[in-house]
Amino acid sequence: MRKDLLDDLEDYFSVTISELDQHYEVISFLAISPAQGIHTLDYYLDEDITEVTMLNSQEDALYYFINQLSSAKETYISPTPVHSKVNRTYLYRLEQPVNVKYSVSCGLGIVRERFKQRNYFLYSINPSYRNEPERVEELIPDFLRLKLYCQLVNGHMQIDKRLRKQWRENKQLLISFLFANHEEVIAELEDIFK
């Protein structure tokens, strides 16, 4: 049997935006620079920020990151957005390790439960839902983002053959799901899929 990277999807469910605000905390961040656009925070700090976001509250992590940035750079740090244009958003739990750089690059934010800080979920930074519950076809863009994320985390260790085929046949569609670090992510995927 062929293994698909979405076999690593343990669970997904929808929550209202108010439930999200009340029970979850966004722990993924991005950096915005008028000169360079939107990038992951790893790009500006030149370090893996995953450990910091896992150990600290959102406020503590934000304070840490602000202090790490050079004052000469005109860069703003923000938690990844949760769009209020939709009433609900979907949360996804994967068997994959959490990687902030790859999640944000693929258009996925990370939240953790406020009271069970070891439970992490991904969500779409730019959802395209119509607020109609249980319409699975609306989740296709999220599933493609999740597959890209899983492929980047797995690298060469496990290659999703269906995703590689899609990359070769319709690369521009998959690239359109990327949110940050486009050139770096495209180069990594090209190397993985060669």
N, C-alpha and C positions, 0 to 999 in steps of 0.2 A: 504494500500500500504506500502511495506517495504521501509524504508529510508536507503539509502546507504550514507556513509560518503562523497562520491564524489558528492553528490547532493549539497554540499557546494562549489563546484567549480563554481565561478561566470563567469570566462572568462579565456581563454588561447589564446596565439598568439605567432608567432615566430618573432624574430628580428635578424638582422645580428649582428655579434660580434662588428662591428664598431658602429652600432646604439646603442647597449648596452653600449659601452664605452662612447658614446657621451651624451646619454639622461638619463642614470641610474647610480646609485652609489651602490656598494656592501656594505651592512651594517652588514653582518654576518661574524664572525671570528672563527678561530680555533686555538688551541694551539698545538705545536709540540715539543715533548721532546724526545731526543735520548734514554732516559731510559724508558719512558712510552708510547711512540708512539703518535698517534693523538687522541686528545680529544676535547670536546667543551671547550670553555674558562670558562664557568661556573664551570667546574670540577676543574680547577686550582685556580680560584679566590674564589671559594666557595660562589658565589653570583649570583643572576639572572642578566644577563647583558642586557636583552631586553630593559629596560628603557634607558640605556646609549646609545645604538645604535639608538634608535628612536629619541633622542633629539639632538645628535651631528652629525657633518659631519664625514665621514669615517676617516679623518686625526685626528680630535679631539678625537674620540673614541679610535683610535689606540694609541694615546699618553696617554690617560687616562689608558688604559689597561696595557701598558708597565710600567707605574709608579706604578700600583697595584701589579705587580708580585714581588715576593721576589727575590732579586738579587742573592740569594744562589741557586735558581732553574735555571737549564739550559733549559729554555723553550723559544721557539720562537712563536711569534704571527703573524698571517697572515689573511688577508681577505680570505674568501672561494674562491677557484679558479673558473675562468670561462675558460673552455678549448678552446683553439684556434684550436684544431684539427678538429672542426666542423665549418662550415661557419655561421650557424644559431643556435640559442638556443631558447627554448620555455620558456615563462614567464606565471606563473599561479597566478591568483588572487582568493583567497578563502574568504568565509564569516567567517572563523575562525580567532580568535585573532592570532597575530604574536608571535611566541615563538622561540627564537634563538636556545636554547638548543635542542629542539625537531627537528627543521628543520635540523640543522647540523648533529644531530645523525642519521637522516633518509636520509642523502645524498642530502639535499636541501639547497641551499644558498638563501639569501634574498637580493633583490635590492629594491631601492625606486627611484622614478622619481626625477631627480635633481631639477626641478622647481616646482613640486607638492609633497612636502616631506611627504604627508600623504598617498600617493599611494604606497602600498607595493606589491611585487610580489615574488613568489618563483621560483627557477630554479634548474635544476639538476646539481650537482657538477660534476658528472661523466656521461655525456650524451653518448648515444649509437646510435645517429642518423647517417644516411648515406647521409645527405645533400640533401635528396630528399624531396622537399616541399610537405606538405599535406598528408604524409603517416601516418595515425593515428596509425597503428599497432606499429610503432616505439616508440610511447609514452607510451606503456604498462608499462615499468619499471618506468617511471615518475609517472604514475597513481598509481602504487603500493606504491611508496615512499610517495605520497600525502595521500593515504589512511592510511598508518602507522602513518604519522604525525598527521592527523586528529584524529585518534584513541587515540594517546597519549595526545593530547590537550583535548579531550573530557573525557578521562579516563573512569570511570564506568557510567557516565551520559548517554552516548549513545554508545551502542556497535554495531559495524557493523557485522551482523551475517555472511555475506559472507566472510569477512576478518577473523573472528574467525574460520570458517570452513577451510579456506585456511591455517591458522596458525596451526591448528590441523593436517591437511593432508600433508602439504608441508612446514613445518617451516623453513627448511634450505634455501629454495628459498627466503623467506621473509627476513631471517637473512642476506642473501648475499647483500641485498640492504642497510643495515645499514652502516654508514660511521664512526661513532665515538660512544664512550660510550656503546659499545656492551653489556657488562654484565648488566649494569644498565637498558638499554632499554629492553633487553630480559626479565629481571625480572619483569619490569613493565607490559609488554605485557602478560606474563604468568599470572600475578595477574588479569589483566583485563579479560582475556579469560578463566579463570578457571570455 
